[in-house]
Structures are given as structure tokens and as C-alpha cells.
Amino acid sequence: TTMTLKVIGGDKIASQAESLVSARVTRKLPEITGGAAVANRNIAPCIKYIAESVGYTDADIDMGELVRLDAIWRARGDYYDDVFDGSSTVKTAIASALQAGFSELTVDRGLIRPVRDEPRTTFEQMYTPQNMTGPMSREFSALTPDDFDGVDVEYTDGVTWQVETVECRLPGDLGTRVEKVRVLGVTSRTRAWRIGMRARRVQKYRRKSFKFSTEMDAFNSRYLSYCALADDVPGYAQSSILEAYAASGGGFILVSSEAFDWSAGGGHVVSIRRKDGTLSGPYTATRIDDYRLSIPSLDFVPDTSWTVEPPHLLFGTLARSNYPVLITDISPSG
């Protein structure tokens, strides 16, 4: 894009005169679904354009996820406003564009896939002692005086076009040790504050971590998959193998390989692991005897023939039916 100016003046023009000329422009980009190029500040068209500029096609991008997130970003009014120079790489450009939408860049099975940390209520996979190769370890890190107690976000303000700083604090924060975060392409103070407040909440409230080993099962999950875990610690969830099932009276009877403990108060629930590792349920569980229970419905047909690995059961109370986690790392070993 080229802009020309005709300047009327004297014989000499000061060298700083060029800094007095500026323009606020919006690049024309086609939407991710195609069509003519239009003035576009949306995140998804920018990501697709950058990827295509180096030879990628729709087959190299998780378009289903990009379309889903595009609808979320538009509804929230999340935009990306930035200028790239020659030093920018494709990776950093796409990553900074995704940051404006509270998302991250991943490469999943060869596809460019955006991942957004967002509220979720449906578990993806479940991991229990039935498919762990060793004991699961749990860690909790308590708050210490050396921890951050605030976040300062630097962004380019859309009014002054200067680098501004917005302080992000939770009640009780003194700001004595703050993490500095630089966001690109965010020109709204409110949205910069939202990014910083999310980072501050991660600092303060995500204090638990879990580590476990499986065979190939972990490849069912992805970065930030929302999963259900269980161990063999008494008083928490229990797991077993589903040995048989049968339809009965509008519901289903499940036969467990292990005796479940029904002594804890509160409603009991059971989840079932499908063949692809995903979680079905949880379903309200009613006791028949130590090894049998009934559930009101079932959304798949379990294979208990033992020609393939049978389904797993995850049983517990509503309050302690599993450990809800976000998968942050999957490392092949051996």
C-alpha cells in the first residue's frame, strides 16, 4: 500500500516533517470462509492470511477450531491491531494474534491449531489406575512471599498510540513483586486488563499439579485437554473394569470388577471410558450390591467381549468423583 502527499512549502522541509504525517489504516483481508477482501480487524482472518503467505493451505490449519473461535472472538469484540516489520516470524506473528484472543499456538498432528483456555463442563478423556503404568503424583505449591502479587500489562493504547501500562491486581495485592507482560495488537485498555487479570488468577489459584504415566493412551489428549483423573487413595474416586452390562427397566445395570465403597454420603455417580479414551457420563449411580449398580441411561454400546480392552469405570460422590485437570504436557518416553 502506498500513500502519496503533495506538500506546498518553502525551498527546504525539515527532516522531522515526515513524522508529522500519519494514518490510521485497516488492512483488507478476506474472511476465513472466503470472499472478497474487506477492511478487517478480526483475529482469525489475520491468522489465516499469515499462514497462507508462506504457503500453508486450509489443509494445514485446524479450520474447524479456527471457525469456532472466530465466532467467540467476534461476539466478545476481540480484535488484533498491529503492524509487522521484517523481523517478525510466522510463529511469533500468529502467536501474538492469538494472544489477543486469550489463545495459544500449537501444532497438533501436523496442523496449526489455536487453543483457547476457556470454561468447559464436558470432560474429554479419563485416566485412572486402570490405564496408568505407575502411581500418580500430586503436588501443591503454597503461596510464598517470593511469589508474584500482581501483573503489569504493557500495550499500545488506541487513543494516544503510546505504550501504556495497566496494573492488574486482586484484592489484597500490594504489587511489591509484579510480572510484566507485553501484549501486541491489543489497543483497548479494558482488554489488556482482562489479559493481565487472567494471568494474575493463574498465578494465584492454579497451585495443584498432577503427573502420571500411561502407555499410548495419552496420545488421545491434546494441549489443554480437559480431563478427569483418579488414583487409588482411599476416600476419593475408585476405578475398575466394566465386566458386563445389561439393559433393565429403562436403564442399564453395570457389573464392576471391583467392589465399590458406598459409605460416603451424598449422591454417587459413575463415568465410563469409551474405546477411544473419552469419558461418557457422569451418570447417577444406584446401588444394587457390592459389584452391581444401575444408571438411568447410556450414550454408547460398551464392548465387554475382551476382544478389545474393556471399558473402565470411574466411581465416586458428586464432590469427589475425579480430579479435573488441564493437560499441559505430554512427553513420550521409552
N, C-alpha and C positions, 0 to 999 in steps of 0.2 A: 504494500500500500504506500502510495506516495502523495504527499500534500505539498503544493507549491504556494508561495506567497509573493505578492508584488509589494515591495516596500518603497515608499516615497520619502526621501530624506536628503541629507546633505551628501557631500562627497565621501564622508567617512562614517562608517557604522561601528559602534563599539562592539568588541568581541563578545561581550556578555549579552548582546541583544538577542541572540538565539535562545537564551534561557528564559526570555520573556514571552516566548511563543510556546504554547502547549495545547494539547487537545485531549478530550476525554472520548475515547472511541470504544466501540464494541465490535468485536470481530464477527464476521458472518461465518457460521458453521452449519452444516446440515444436521438435522435431528438424527438420533441413533436409529430411527426406523426408516431413514431415507428422506428424499425430497430435496427441494431447492434449499440453498444456504440462506439462513436468516440471521439477523443480529442475535447473538446467543451468549448468555452468561451462565448457562446451566452446566453442571459438572460432567454429566455423562457424555454429551456431545464432544466436550473438550478431550476427555479420556480416549474416546474412540478415534478422534482426529489425530491425536498424538501417536497412537498405536499404528494407525494406517499410514502415517507419514514416513514410517521406517519399514513398511512392507507387510505389516500384520493385516489379517483379514478377520471377518466375523468368526471364522472357524478357529481363530487363535484366542478368542475372548469368550468368557462365560457370559454370553449375551442375555441369557435368562435372568441371571442375578443382576446384571447391569440395568436391565429394563425395570426390574423390581425396585432397585434402589433409586433409579431415576424418578419414579413416581413419589417416593418418600422425600427425596431432596426438593422436588418442585413443591410439594404440599407444605413443606417446612419453610420454603423460601431460602434454602441454602444455595449460594452462588459461588462461583470461582472467578475472581478478578485479579489477574496477574499478567506480567509481561516476562517472556522468556528471552534470555540472551544466549549467545553462542556457547556458553559454558554449561548450560543445562543438559542433563542426560535424559533419555526417555524414562528411565526408572524414577529419577528424582521429580520429574515433571508430573508423572502420573501419581506418584505418592503424595505430592503436595496438593494436587487437585482433590484426591480422595480425603485428605486430612480436613478439608473444608466441609466435607460431609460426614465427619466422625467415622471415617473408614480407613482401612489399610489395604496395601497392595500385597497380594500373594500370587504365587504361581502354583496352581493345583492341577496335577497330572498334565502339565504342558499348557494349560490355559491361564491367561491373565484373568484373575478372579478378585473382584473387590470384596472385602469382608467388613461388615459394619457391626460394631459392638452395640447391640440393641436389646430391649426387653424381649424375652422369649418365654413361652409357657410349655412348649412341647419338646420333650427330650428327643434327641436323635439316637444315640447308641447307649447301651448299658454294659458296664464292666463289673464283674463280681469275682469272688474266688473261683467260680466255675471256669472262668477263662483267663485267670491270671496265673502266671508261672511262678509267682512268689508272693510274699506278703506285701500289702500296700502300706506305704509310709505316709503319715500325716504330719504336717508341720504347721505351727502357728507362731508368727512373729509379733511380739507385743510392741506397742509404741514406746520409743525411747526419746530422750532429749535431743539426740542427734538426727532424728527424722525430720523431714521437711514439714513445715507447718504453714505452707502457703504456696501459691503458684502465681508468677507474674507472666502475663502473656504479652508479647510484642506483636503488633500488627500494623498495617498501613491503613490509617483512617481514611474513609471515603469522602470526608468533608475537607480536612486540612491537607490530605495526601502526604502527611508526615508520619514517621514511625511513632506510634503511641504505645503506652503500656497500661494494661488494665490489671488491677490486683484482684485475685480470686482467693477468698478466704471463707472458711467455715466458722461457725460460732466458736469462740474460744481461741482462734488462731491469732498469734501475735505477729507473725511474719518475720520472726527472727532468723529463720533459715528457709529461703524460698527456692523453688525450682523455676528457672527461667525457660519459657517455651516461646519459640518463634514460629508463627504461622504465616504462611504465604497465601495470597489470594483471598484472604478474608478482610473485608473493608468495613464490616459492621462491628461496632464496639460490643453490642449485645452478643453477637455470635462468637466473637473472640472470648468473651467472658464465659460463655457456655462451654467452649472447649477447655478453658482453664479450670472451670468448676468440675468438669468430668474428670480431668487429670487429678485434681485435688481429692476427689472422692475415692479414686483408685488408690491413691497414696494411703489414705486413712482407713478405708474399710475392706480392701482386699488383702487380708492378712493370712489367709489359710492357703496351703498348697498341698497337693497330693502327688505321689509318684508311685507308679506301678509298672509291671512288665506283662506283656501278653505275647502270644505267637504272632500270627499275621492279622489278628482281629483289629489291631489299632489302625490299620490302613483303611478301615471303614470310616474313620473320623477325619476331620479337617481342622485347620487352624480356627479356633474359637467355636468349635462344635459344642453344643450344649448337651452334656451327657450326665447319666446317673451312675454313681459308683457305690460299691458296697464292700465291706470287709467282713471278717469273722469275729469282730469284737462283740461280746455279749451285750445285749441291751439295745443294739442298733438293728439294722436290716439284716435279714437272713436270705441266703440263696440256696437253690437246689436245682435238680434236673426235673423237667416235666416228663414223667414216665408214661402217662396216659391221660386222655381226656374223653369226655362224652357229653353230648347234648342231653339236657334234662330239664323239663318243666319251664321252657322258655329261656333257660340259662345254660351254663356249662359246669361240669364237675371236673376238677383238676386233681391229678394224683401226683404227689411230690415224692422225690427220692429221700427227703429228709423230713423229720418231724418238726413242725413249726411251733414256736412259742407264742401262745395266745394270751399269756397272763397280763401283758401290759394293757393299760386302759386306753380308751379312745378307739376310733374306728380303724379297722385293718384294711390294707389294700395290697394287691399283688400286681406286679408287672411281668410281662412275658417277653423274652428275647426272640425276635423273628430270625429266620435263617440268614438274612443279610446283616444282622447285628443290631438293627433298630429296635426300639422299645415300643411295645404295644401295651397301652394302659396309661396310668394305673386303673385297675378295676376294684370296686368294693368287694371285699372277700368275706364270706360267711363260713364259719367252721362247721365241718361235718364230723371229722375225727382228727387224730394227730397228723395223718398223712393226706387227708382229702379236704378240699374246700370247694365252694361254689362261687361263681361270678355271674353277673347278670347278662353279659354279652361278650363277644369276641370278634375282632375285626380281621382275622386271618385263620387259615386252616393249619394247625401245627402238624408237623411230621414227627411222629414218635416211633417210626419203624426202625430206627437205629441204622438205616442205610446211609443217613447223613447225621451230623451232630444234632441231637435233640434240642428243643428249646430249653432255655433256662428260666427259672422263676426268681423273682425278687420280691420278698415279703416283708412287711413291717407296718407300723402305725402311720397315720397321716403325718405325724410330726417327725417320724424317723424312718421313712421308707427308703431313703437313699441320701447320698451326698451329691447335691447339684454342683456341677463344675463346668468351667470353660476350658477346653483343651488348648494349651498354649505351646506345646512342643511334642512332636512325635519323632523319635530318633531310632532308626534301625540299628540293631546290634547283633553281631554274630552272623 
